[in-house]
Amino acid sequence: ETGADFMPLATALMAGEFKEADQLTRDLLIFIAGPAAQTRKYVYFTEVVNIPATDLRSLERLWLKYSLGKFGYSVQKRVFDVTSKNDFETFCDKIDWNLMDNSDLKNPLKRKRRWFGADEFIYELDAAPKGHLPLTSALRGTMLLKELLKHPVWGEEEFKDSGKGKFDK
């Protein structure tokens, strides 16, 4: 609908290049969110409601197809709503976005995986838990991801059972 080019994402996902696909997904979200997001180079949570369903569907279909149903926003929505009961920290635990930092053995701390520097996320289909990708920064706040998971497109029949079955634990 916005004229976004999904071929680079499709190519990366087909090749199993999930780290590259993850970055391409962030870039696509910025593009499909519109000119203001493109200018500032990130999406405000208030812009999500205006992201065309057509473009989100295209993006999601690619993630679902090439991850065998393991990754995608609709998968994350199912984990968030059903498994985590809308609790963000439980959600982060379930999709393995949290780590125990044992650098201080007396006081281990739970923290978010690092995205910058030494990237700690898992980009292998067999190693990552269901819903681990695509990444949406929880460091700047949770509102963008929560709004993405509320987008009306995920209520469509096509996406209702995403993440159910094969990868349930």
N, C-alpha and C positions, 0 to 999 in steps of 0.2 A: 504493500500500500504506500509506503514511503519511498520506494525505489531502492531499498537496501539490497546490497549484493550479498547473497548468502553462500555463494560458491566457495570463497575462502574458508568459511566455517565448515561447509560440507566436505571439502577436500581434507582439512585437518582431522575432522572426526573419522572420515573413511580410513585415513592412514593411522588412526589410533593415537594421534598427537593431541592428547587431551589438555596438556598445558597450553599449547598454542590455541586450541579451540576455546579454552577458557578466556584467554585474552581477547580473542576475536568476538566472543560473546559480549564481553564488557563494551568493546568498541561498537558493536551492533546496537546494544541497548542505548548507548549515547546517541547514535545516529537516529534510531527510530523514536527516541523521546523528543526529537525536534531541535530547531535552531538554537534555542537558549541553552539546552544541554550540550549541544555541539560546541558552542562558543566557550562555555565554562569547562568543558571536558569531563563532566560527570552529571549524573541524573539526580535531581531532587526527588524526594519521595512523593511530593505533591504532583509530579509530572506523570507518574505511573498510570494513573487513571486515563490519561490521554494517549497512551501507547496503543497503537492499533492492534486489535486482536489478530488480524491477518498476519502481521509480522511476528507477533509472539508465537502464533501457531507454527509458522515456518521454522522459527528458531527451535522450538520445542520438539517438533517432529524429527529434526536432524539429531538432536541429543538423544532422544528415545531410541531412534533406529540404530545409531552407531554405538550406543552403549548397551544395547540389548535390553533397554528398559531400566537400566540401573541409575542413570543420571538424568537430570533435568529439573526444571522448576516445578513441574507437576508432581514429580517424585518427592521433591522437598516439601511441597504442600501437604502431601499425604503423610509424610513423617511428622511434620509440624502439627497437623490437625489430629491425626489418629494416634500415632505412637507417643508424641510428646505432649499431647493435650494442650497445644498452644503455649507451652512454656519454652521460652527461647533458650535458656541454658540447658534444659533437657534435650531440646532439638540439637544444639551444638554438640552435646555428648553423643547423641545417637548417630549423627553423620560424621563424627570424629573431627570436629573443628576445634575441640578442646584437647589440651595435653596437660599431664601432670608434670610440672617443672620440679625436678628433684635436685636442683643445684644446691639448695639449702636442705640437707637431709633432715634437719630438725623441724623445718617448717615447709614441707612441700606445698606448692601452690598450683591451683588449676589456672590455666591461662589459654588464650586463643592461640592457635597455630600462627606462626609468623608467615607473612606473605612476602615481605620485602627482605632483602639481604639473603640469608640462608633460608630459602623457601621450604616450609615444612609440610606442605600439603601433598596429597597422594594423587598422582596422575596416571596410575596404572589401573586398568579396568578390574583386574583380578584382585588387586591389593586394597583398593578403596572400598569403603562401605557404601551401601545404597544411599543415594542422595548427596554424596560428598561434593559433587560438581553439578553445575557451575558454581563458582565462588562469587559471593557478593559480600563486600567488606562489612564486617560486623565491628570493625575498629572505629569507624566514623559514626557508628550508630546502627541500630537495627531497623530503623524505619523504612529504608529503601527495600530491604528484603521482605519485611512484613507486608509492605504495599504490593510488591511483586506477587507475593503468595496470595493476596486478596484479589488480584486481577480477575475480572469476570470470565476470562477465557478458560480458566481451570475448572469452572463449573460445567463446561461442555462435556457431553457424553464421551467424546474421544479421549479426554484426559482424566476422567473420574477415577479410574482404577490404576493409574500410573503408579508404579512402585510396588504394586501388590503382587504377591506370588513368588517368583523365582528367587528373589534376593531377600525375602523376609527372613528374619532371624528370630 
